[in-house]
Amino acid sequence: MFDETKNIFKVASIYIATIVGAGFASGREITEFFTSYYSGGFYGILLTGVLFSFIGYTVLNKVYSERIQNYEEFLFPTVGWGLGWVMEIIVTLFMASVFCIMVSGVASIIADTINIPFYFAILLVTFICMIFFLTGVKGIVSLSTIITPILIIGIITIGIYIILSRDSSVFNISGGFKKMTHNWVVSSLLYTSYNSIISVVVMCSLLPYLKSKKTASIGGILGGGILCIIALVLNYALYIFYPYVMSAEFPVIGIVDMCSRFMGSIYRIVLLLAMFISAITSGYGFIERVRGKTKLSRGILIPVICCLIIPLSAIGFSNLISNIYPVFGYAGMFMVFVILIHGFKLIRKSRLIRKNGRFR
C-alpha cells in the first residue's frame, strides 16, 4: 500500500514538473492565457485542470495496459504513420527550443546572483543537466519528486502572500494589454495543447512506476488536480494586480518585490527550480527522441547534444510565451483531441466491463 502511494506521488510529481516551468511559476503564462480574460480566466483554468487530469488519466492508462515504453509506441498506433511523423517533428523542435531557452534562463539567474560570466554559467548548468540525463528516467523522477513539492508549496505560499498583502493603490495603474485569443475557451485549449507536447512524451517513459491501473489513473488525475489548484491561486493573485502585471516579464516577482524584497528573493529560488526542472524534462525528452532515431547510446549522445545546445542557449526567452508557445499550441491541438477521444473510448470500455461483471 505504501509503495503504491509512493508511486502515485512520483507519477503525479513528474507530470506536474513537466508543466510547472518558468512560464507558469513566473506568472507569465497565467497572465497571458488566463488573467487577461478577467472572470473568464478562472473558468479557463478549471477547464484546463479537467483536461490535464483527463489527459493524464488516459495516457498513463494506455501506457500501463499496452506496456508502452516510449513515445513512438504511443504516437504511431494512436494517430497513424503520416500524422505521426509530423507530430514527431513538432515535438522534437519544441523540446529542443524549451531546453535551450530554459538553460539560458537558469544560467542568466545564476550569473546575476553569484556574479560570474554568462557563458560560464551556461557551461555549469549544461554540465549539471548532463549528469541528470545520464542517470536516466529514475534520476529525473527522483529530482521531480524532491522539487515538485517545493514548487507547489512555494507557488501557493507566495500566491496567498500576495493576496493577503495586496495594495489597492495598484488598481489605478493602467496599461495596454493583448489577449492570447478572442475567448478563454480557445486560450485554455492552446495552453493545454502545448503543455501536453512534453508531458505526454515524459509520461510514456513512466511504465516502471505504473505497477497497477490504480497508480496510472490516480497519478494522472491527481497531477491535473494539483495543477488546477495552484493555477487558480496564482491567477487570483495576478488578477488583483491586473493590468499592471502585463508590463512585467516576470509578473509574480514584480508583485512580490513591491511587498517584500525578502519574499522576492525566496521566490527567485522557486523560479530557478522551476526553470531547471523544465530544462531537465524537456532536454531528456529531446534526447530520447534523437536516440530513438539514431540508435546511439546515451553515453555518447548526451554529451554531444549538451555541447551543441551551449551556443544555442544564448537565445533569450522574453517573447517565448507570447510568440512560440501559441504556435506549438495550435500544432499540438490535434494530439490533444485524439487523446480525448481515446479517453472517452477507454471510459466506455471500462463501464462495459463493469456492467458485464468482468474485472481484470
N, C-alpha and C positions, 0 to 999 in steps of 0.2 A: 504493500500500500504506500509506504514511504517512497520507494523507488519510483512508483508510478507518478506520485505527486511531484517528485523532483524532476522527472522527465517532462511533465506537463509544463512546469515552470520554465524549464530550459527551452522548450519549443516556443512557448509564448514570448520568452525574453528575446530570442533571436529574431522572431517575427517583428516585435516592437522595435528592436535595434536597427532593422533594415529601413524603417520608416522615420523614426525619431532622429533625423540627421540635423545638419547645421541649419537648413532652411526652416525646419519645424521648431527646433529649440530657440532659434533667434527670433522667432515670431514672424519672419518674412513670408513664409508660405501661408501661415494662418491669415495674415493681413491681406495678402493678395487674393487668396482663394475664398475666404470666408468673411472676414471682418468688414470688407468693403460693401457687403450686401446687408449690413445692419442686422435686423432680426432674422432675415433670411439666412444669414451665415450660420446661425445656431441650428436651423433645420438642415442646412447643408452638412454640418458636422455629424448630426445624428444619422443622416443618410449614409455618409461616408463610413461611420462606425459600423452600421449594419452591413455595408458592402465588404468592409475589411474582414469582419467576422465570418461572413458567408464565404468569401474567397479563401480565407484561411482554413475553414472547415472543409471546403470542397477539395482544395489542392492537397491538404495533408491526408485526407481520407483516401484520395486516389493514389497518393504515394504509398500509403500503408497497404491498401488492398491489392495493388498491382506490383508491389515491391519495386517501385521506381527508385533508381539510384542517382539519376542526373536529369538535367533539364531537357535534354534531347529525347529521352524516353517518355517524358511528359508531353512535350510540344508536338512532335510529328504525328503520333496517333490521335492527338486532340484536334489539330487544325489541318492536317494533311501536309504533304511534302512541299507543294508550291508556296502556300502561305507560311509554312513552317520556316522555309529558308529566308523569307522576307523578315519574319519576326526574329530570326537568329541574328540578322544584320543589325536590326534596330536595337535589340538587347545588347549586343556586343558594343556598338557605338555609344549607347547610353552609359553602360558600365565604365567604359574607358574614360568618358567625359567626367563622370562623377568622381571616379578615382583620382584623376589628375587635379580636379578642382578642389577636392577635399584635402588632398596632400598639401596643395598650395595654401589653403586656408589655415590648416593646423600649423604649417611652417611659419606663416605670417604672424600668428599669435605668439608662437614660441620665440620668434626673432625679436618681436617688440617687447616681450616680457623679460627675457634674460639678456637682451641687447647683444645678439650675435648676428652675423651676416645672414641675409635671407636664404641664399643658396646653400649655405652650410646647414641651415635649419631644414631645408628640403632633403638634403642628404640624410640627416638624422632621422627625420620622420619616415622616409622611404626605407631606411635600414630596419627600423622598428616594425614597419608593416611587413617587410620580408621575413622577419623572424616568425611573426604570427602566421603568415602564409605557409611557411614550411611545417608548422605544427598541424596543418590540415584543418578539417572542419571541427575536430574536437577542441583544438585551441581556440578557435573562433567562438564556438559555443560557450566555452568556459569564460572567455572575455565578455561575451554578451550577458552571461548570467551575472557577472560581477557588476558591469557598468550599467545595465538596464535599470536595476532598482535605484541607483544613484540618479539617473536621468529622470525617472518617474518622480521620485521624491523631490529632486531639485526643481523641476519644472512646476510641479503642483505647489510647492512651498513658495516659490517666487511669484507664481500667479496669484496665490492668496495674499501674499505680502503686498503686491501692487494694488489689489482690490481694497485691502484694509487701509493702505497708505495713500489712497488717491487724493489728488489735489484738484478741486473743482475749477481752479483758475485755468487749467489747460483746455477746458471745454470751449473757451472763446478763441482758441487758436484755429485758424482756418488754413486750408491749403488745397491744392488741386490733387485729384487722385484719379486713377483709372481702374476700371473693373476688369477682371480677367476675362469674363464673358458677359453676356447680356442677362443671364439669370443664374441663381445659385445652384440649380439642379445640374446644369452643364458644367459649372465650375467644380462641383462636387465629383462628378464623373471623371473630369480631367485629373483632379487631384488623386483619386483612387487609381486611375489608369496608370499614370507614370510611376507612382509608388509601387504598383504591383509588378512592374517590369523586373525590378531587382528582387523584391520579396519572394516572388514565385520561384525564381532561379534558386535562391537560398533554401527555400522550403523543400525543393526537390532533392536536396542533399541531406535531409534530416531523417532518413529511414532508420539509421542506427538508434535513434531516440524514440521511435514510434513503436513501442513494444505492444501496444494494443490499439484498437479502434477508439477507445475512450481517450487515450492520450492524444491521438490525432484530432479528434472532434473538439475536446475541451481546450486543447492547446491553441487551436485556430480561433475559436470563439473568444477565449479569454484575451488573447492578444489584441483582437479587434476591439473588444470592450474597453480595455485599458487605454488604448489609443484614443478612443472616443472621449473618455473621461478627461484625460489630460488636455486634449484639444479644446474641449468645452471650457475648462478653467482658463487656459491661455487666451482663448478667444474673448472671454468675458473681460479679462484684464486689459486686453488690447482695445476692446470696444469702448471702454471707459475713456480712453485717451484718443479715440479716433476723431478727426482725421490727422491729428498731429503725428501719429506713428507712421504715416505714409511717406514722410520725408526722411525717415531713418533707415539706414541699410540693415541695422540690427535693432529692430523696434524694442524688444524686451530689455536689452542692455541700456538703451537710451532712456527708457522709463525708469528702470531701477536706479540708474546713476542719479536721476533727479531726486529720488527718495533717499538713497544711501549709497555712498561710494563703496562702502564695505560690502554691502549686498551685491553691488555691481561686480566687484572683484570675485565674489563667490560664484556668481552666475557665469562669469567668463570661463571658470573651470568647467562648469556644466556644459557650456557651449563647446569648449575644446574637446571634451569627452565625446560629445555628440558627433562632432566633425570627424574625430578619429575613428569611431565605430562605423561611420558611413564610409570612410576610406577603406577600412578593413573588409567590410561586407561587399562593397562594390568591386574592390580590387580582387578579392577572392573569386567572385562570380566571373569577372572578366578572365582571370587566369584559367578557370575551369572551362570556359568557352573555347579559349585558344588551345588548351591541352586536348580537348575533345577532337579538334580538327587536325592538330599537328602530331598527336600521339607522343609528344616529347615528355620526358619525365619531369616531375615537379622540381626536382633538384637543379635541372638545367633551365627550365622555363621561367621560374620565379625570379632568379637574379637578372635574367635578360630583360624581362618586362619591367622590373623595377628600375633598371638602368635607363630604359627607353623613356619612361614617364618623367624622369627628372627634368629634362629640358621643357617638356610639355606642361609641367606643373607651374611654370611661370605665368600661366594664364590666370587671371583673376576670376572671381565669381560674382561680381556685383550685379550683373544682368542675367545670371543663370536662371533664377526662378521666373522672372517675367518674360524671358525670351526662349530659353532652351527647354525648360520643363513642359510648357504647354504643347510644344511641337511633339515631344515624345509622348505626351498625354494623348493627343489625337491618334498618334501612330499605334499606341498600345491599347486603345479602347476596344479594338476588335477582340483581343485576347481576353479582356475582362468580360465581354458579352458571352464569349464561348465558355468561359469558366462558370458564369452564372447559369447558363443553360444546362451545363453538365451537372451543376449543383442541384438544380431542380429535379433532374432525372435521378440523381442519387437519392434524394429525399423520397421521391415517389417509389423507387425500388425498395427502400428501407421500410416504407409503410406497407407495401405489398407483402414483404417477407414477414413482418409482424402480424399482419392480418391472417396470413396462412399458417402462422404458428411455427415458422421455421426460423430458428436462431442459430447463428454460427458460433 
